[in-house]
Amino acid sequence: MDFAYSPKVTALCAQLNQFMDAHIIPRIRQHKDELDRDVFPVSFMEDLKAKARAEGLWNLFLPSLRDDEPGTRLSNLEYAPLAEIMGRVAWSSEVFNCNAPDTGNMELLHMFATPAQREQWLVPLLHGKIRSAFCMTEPEVASSDATNITTRIERVGDDYVINGRKWFITNSAHPNCRIFIVMGKTDPHAETHRQQSMILVPKDTPGVEMVRNPKVLNAVHHEGHCEIVFRNVRVPASNLLGEEGSGFALAQARLGPGRIHHCMRSIGAAELALELMIERSQQRKTFGKALFQHGTVKEWIARSRIEIDQARLLVLKTAWMIDHVGAKAARKEISMIKALVPTVHTTVLDRAMQVFGAMGLTPDTPLADHWSWGRCLRYADGPDEVHLESIAKMELKGSADTLGQGSAYLTGPERD
């Protein structure tokens, strides 16, 4: 495995950093002020998107881009350092059309959409004209096990009729959101992993009710993590994505890339936090010494560097594996980074907040917002516990061929 950045990627990183310095970082205060006044989408977003696309910094996340589609085709490994740069400013990925959940939805449509579905929904998403949402999680069941979902998708003549309730549906309140990818059960009596299907539901379809946009960690997210009710929502049978019974497999195909993109951006947020921690520790004094001269703060700095670099290496290895053997073969590594990186993210942010003192809790720094999102990521695309369970199962299954070999190293009576 070679994780060195190619000249192409090095040049793209430099170009992206220049774009961030010129167009995004100067807008951070304006972004915050407009959201505080409930101006959403912010007034400058479309202008920045046009600039990014003109510079070729567009759809960098999608390795399978076709020649007739806008963007720069990169492998997952090549995309990693670019996503890390975007992760330093939480809202910046939208500028480059690399924002969740649209990235995962575009991946799904790229892999499984019919030509008509591609034309109607994928093309405008690739051009950044619309936004989308992925509707899987439900309030009545533990949706970390996707086989639990209860939303019904029933075939009625030439249509499908959808009934159910979803929540924490990211992006669903965005004014530009036009399409929902809804996961539900088409056959509750089929084999467990063949009961589910996915279907495309335009947001304005009759029967779609936006119930509420709950605050997340007591903060309003204007793009929404909404609770949505589907009451006798009727769409044409041609809106089925893939085939009946393929929903669970499609979900796994979607979540692999989505998980690693979150982790890539988290590395960037943690890296920014470490930089700010180091700067602050050299600017402030307590008890006659600079903060960095206190042993505790030195340890925080050292441990943060170790943890970020460890996490980055595991993310790069996972990206390399997805590129070379596919997301399915890399599922253990995907679970490993998803269980590890959000905790590194929040741990480093927490240390930085502590070094900043009470200021670290305020909007005067980006630390509290980054910490909050890191905490959310411990649920997004599967909670830590589910990933840890999956890793343990794969490790135990993999030990079958070597079971007992370790006892050769024992010297006590238990060896016998």
N, C-alpha and C positions, 0 to 999 in steps of 0.2 A: 504494500500500500504506500502510495506516495501522495502526501498532502501538500506538497509545495505548490504555490500558486503559479499558474502558467503566465507568460507575458500578457496574454489576452485578459486574464482575470485581474492581474495587477493593474493593467491599464483601466479596466472597468471600475476597480475599487478607487483609483485616483479620481476618475471622472465622477463617480458617485459622491465621494467626499467633497469634491469641489461644488457639486450641485447642492449638497446639504449645507455647506458653508454659505453659499451665495443666496439660496432661495428658501431653505426650510428653517434653519436655526434663527435667522432674523424674523421669522413669522411666529415663533413659539409664543411670544407674549400676545400677539394679535389673536392667535388661535384660542388661547385661554380666555381672553377678554370677550371674544364673540360667543364662545360657548356659555360663559357666565351670563350673557344677555340673551341666551337661547337662540342665537343665530346659527342655524344648522340646515344644510351644510355650510361650512364657513365660506366667506365670500370669495376667497382666493383659490379654492381647491381646483376648480376647473382650469384656471390659468396655469397653475403649477403642473397639472397633469399634461396640458398641451406642451409645456416646455420640456417635461421629462420625455414625452414621446418623441418630440422633435430631436432630442439628443440621443435617442436609441436606448434610453433607460426605461424599458417598457416590457411587461410580461416576462421578466427575467426568471421566473420560477418554473416555467413549463418546458421540460426537456423535449416534449413531443411536438413542439410548434411546427406547423407546416410552412412551406415557403411562401404561401399566400396569406399567412396570418402575421399580424404586427407583433414585433418583439425580437429579442435576441435569444437564440436557442442555447441554453447552458445545461450542463449536467447538474445533478443535485450537489455534487461536490464543488463545482464551480460557483453555484449560487450561494453556498454557505457564507462566505465572507461578506457578500453583498447584503444578504438578509441581516447579518450581524450589524452592519452599519445602519441599516434602516431601524433596527431595534433600539437604537439610542434615542429616537424620537418616536413615541408610540404611534402617532397618527401618520407618520411619513410613508409607510408602505402603500397607502392608498394612492399617493402621488404617482407611484410607479406601476399601478395596477397589480400590485403584489399583496393585496390585503386579504386576510381571512374575513369571512368564510368563502369569499368569491374564488380564491385560489383552489380550494378543494372542490368547489362546485364546477369550476372550469375543467379540472382534472377529470371529474366524473363524466361531464358532457363530452370531453375529448375522447374518452375511452368507450362510452356506451351509447351516445346519442345517435338517433337516426339522422340522415341528411336534413330532413325537415326540422327536427329539433335543433340541430347545429345552427341552421340558418336563422331560426327564430330567436334562440336564446344564447348560444355560445358566441356567435359573431358579435352581438352587441356587448357581451361581457368582455371579450377580448379587446374590444375597442374602448372599453371604459365608459360606455354610454349608459349602462344600467348597473344595478347591484342585485344581490341575490341572498337567499337564506336557506339553511339546511335544517329541516324540521324532523328531529328524531326524538329528543328528550321529552318525557311526559311527567306530569306532577303526581300521577296516581301510582306509578310503579318505579322501582329502582332501575332507571334506564342505563346504568352502567353495564347492565346485562341487556343487550339490545333485543334478545329474544323475548323480553318481558313486555314489549310495547303492545298497546291494546288498540290503537287507532285502526279502524277497519277501512279497507279499500275493497269495495264489492263491485263486481262486474254486473252491469245492468244494461243489456242490449249492446249498443255501440259506445257506451260510456262506462266510466268508473264513478262510483259515489263514495265520498270520503266522509267519515264521521270520527271525531276524536278531539282530544285536547293536548296541546303541546305547550312547553314553556322553556324559558331560557333560550329562545331562538334568536341568536345573534344576527344583527343587521336588519331585523324585520321591521323596525320603525324608521329605517332610513327612507327619506322621500324618494330616492332613486331606486329602491328595491322594487323589482317587478316580478320576480319569479321565486317560488318556494319549491325546493325538492323535498317532498314529503315521504317519510318512511312509515309504512303501516302493514297490516296483515291482510293478505288476499286469501289465504287458506289456513285457518287456525288448526286444522286437523292434519296438515302435512308434517313431514319430518321437521324437527325443531328449527333447523337452520334453513328450511325452505318455505317457511310460512310467510316471510316478509317480502314486500316489493317496494319499489320507489316509483313515484309518479310526479310529474311536473304540474304544479298548480299556480297559475297566474295569481298574483296577490289580490287583484281586484275581482276575482271570481265570486259570484253571489254565494253566501253562506260562510265566507271567511270573516271571522270576527276577531279583531285585535282587542283583547280583554284589558291588558295593562302592560306597562313597561316598568317592572320593578327596579328599584334602586339596587345597585350591587355594591356591597360594603358601604352602604349609605350614600353612594354617589350616583347621580343620574348619568347614564350613558345614552347620549342622544340617538345613536344608531339603533339602540334597542336590544334588549334581551327578553323579548316579549312572551307573554302568555297568549296563546291563540286557540280559538275554538273553530273547528271545522264541522259545520252542521249541514248535512246533505249537500255537500259541495260536489258538483257534477262537472267532470271534464271528459273530453273525448278519450276513447281507449288508446288512441295514438299518442297520448301523453305519457304512457307507461315508459319508464326508463329501463332499458334492458328487457328482461323477460320476467313473467310472473315467477315468484319464488327466488329471484336472484338478489333481493334487497340486502340480505345479510352480507353476502359476498361483495356487493357494491360498496356497502358501508366500510368494510375492511379495506377495500382498494382506495377509498377516499381518505380514510383517516391516517393511513401511513404517511403520505407526503405532508398532510396537514400537521401532524404531530411534529415532524422534524422541522418544518418551517417555524412553528412556535418556538421550538428549542433554539434554533439559530438566532432568532430575534432576542430571546432571553439572554443569550451570551452577550449581545450588544448592550442590553440594559445593565447587566451586571458589570461589564467592563466600564461603562460610564460611571456607575456608582463607585467603583474602586478609584477611578481618576479623581472624582469629587472628594472622596474620603481622604486621599493622599494630599490633595490641595488644602483641604480644610485643616488637616492635622498639622500642617506647617504654618498656618495663618493664626491659629488660636493657642492661647496659653492657659494652663490651669496649674495652680500651686507652683508658679515660677518656672514651669517647663512647657515647651511646645507639646501639643497633644501627642505627636509622633514619638516623643521621648519617653512616654509612659509605656511600660511593658505590654499592657493590655492592648493598646492601639497598634503597637508594632505587630503583635500576634494577629490581630484582625487583618491588617494589611497583608501579612505573609500568608495566612490561611486563605484569604480571598484570592490571591494570585494563584495559589496551588489549586484551589477548587475550580476556578474559572478555566484554567488551562486543562485540567483533567476533563471537565465537562466538554470543552471545545473539542478535544481529541476524540472523545467518544461520539460526539455529534458528527465529526468528519468521517470517522470510521463507518458510522451508520449510513451517511450519505454515499460513501464509496460503495458500500454493500448494495444499497438500493440501485445504484447505477449499474453494478456488475451482475448481481444475482436476483434483483427484484425485491419489492417491498415484502412479498410473502416470505421469502427466504430470510429476510432481515427482520422478521417480526419480533424476535427476542431483543435485538439491539434497539429497535424502535421503542419497545416497552421500557428498556433500560434508560434511554435518554429521557423519556417522558416521566419516569419516576424520579429521576435524578435532577434534571436541569431546573424545573420550577423551584425545588428546594434550595439549590445553589443560588438561584435568582433572588429569592426572598431573604436568604441568609446574608448575602453580601449587601443587599439593600438595607436590611435591618441594621447591620454594622455601620453603614454610611450614615443612616438616620441618627444613630446614637452619637456619632462623632459630631454631627451638625447640631446636636442638642435639639431644643424645641423647634428651631427653624426647620429641621428635617421633617417635621410633621405638617408643615404649611405648604401652600402652593408656591412659595418663593423658590423652592427647589423642585426638580422633577421626581424626587426620591419617593415621596408618599404614593404618587400615582403609579410609578413603576412597581413599588412593593405590592400595591393593591392588585395590579394585574397579574403579578407573579403568583399571588395567593389564589387568584381565580384559575390560573393555569393548572393548579393541582386538581381541579375538577374537569376542565375542558378536555374534550377528546378522551375521556376516561379518567376516573380518579386514581390516585396513587395506588390504592389497595388492589385495584383490578390488575394494574400492570405488574405489581409485585407478585400477585398470585400467578399470573401468566409466566413470568420469569421463573418462578420456583417450579412450576409444572414442567416447563421445558428442560430445566436443569435436572429434575428428578427423572424425567423420561430419558434424557441423554446419558444418565449414569447407569442405565441398565446393562450396557456392554462392559462396564468397568467395575461393576459392583463387587466388592470384596477385595479388589486389588490394594486398596489403601490399608487393609489390615496387615499387610506385609511389613508396614513401617511401625507397627505396634510392638512393644516389648513386654507389656504387663500380662497378667493372667487372663485378661479379657481376649487376648489374641487366640487363645485356645477355645 
